[in-house]
Amino acid sequence: FILPASTLPHINNQHINQPTMKLSLLSLVATLTATSAFVPNKYGIGCTTTRATASVLRMSSTWYEDDIVVTLVPKFKIKEGMKEQYSALLPKFVELVKANEEGMCVHYGFVGPTEDDHVICREGYVSADAVLKHLDNVGDVLNEALQYADIVDLMVQGPAEELEKLKEPLADFGPTYYPLAAGSIRSKIIW
């Protein structure tokens, strides 16, 4: 990406000394983390500041951290003749997550339907407690969706201690639990 000259006033100076360069780098980090706008590049395409901050992060530390994400992977089978009704509910799930799950949800979205009318929800949360808050948040829409589709498989993945917290609340769904292997990592960078 290209930064405006005002962002780093010393960038065009050919005689930048080490302290000035460190100050400029700190200014860059502060500027990028304090804004949430797009940074234009020479092609007119924006690069989010999270990506720009990620570049600075890569220069300053490791790019990964321990994976603590709790992932749910419910697989739905749409009932005969109910595809339109079921599909109409998917945006409602996403709207509820966007409106109410900041700081809890790592990722959320649907894939499908496949040719045989299966849909998978890809969802990740910061903890088992966040999963339970999510289920409370989307409960009414989920109950409506279950009129048009059945959950035919549910995988729950994450740290073993977090999975233990979900066994009783999720028992009615008959999930398969997959404890995260020791040493698993995830990227610190938010794309």
Salt bridges, closest charged atoms under 4 A:
GLU65 OE2 - ARG186 NH2 3.07
GLU101 OE2 - HIS134 ND1 2.77
ASP116 OD1 - HIS118 ND1 3.11
ASP117 OD1 - LYS83 NZ 2.89
GLU123 OE1 - HIS134 NE2 3.06
ASP150 OD1 - LYS79 NZ 3.92
GLU162 OE2 - LYS165 NZ 2.95
GLU164 OE2 - LYS167 NZ 2.94
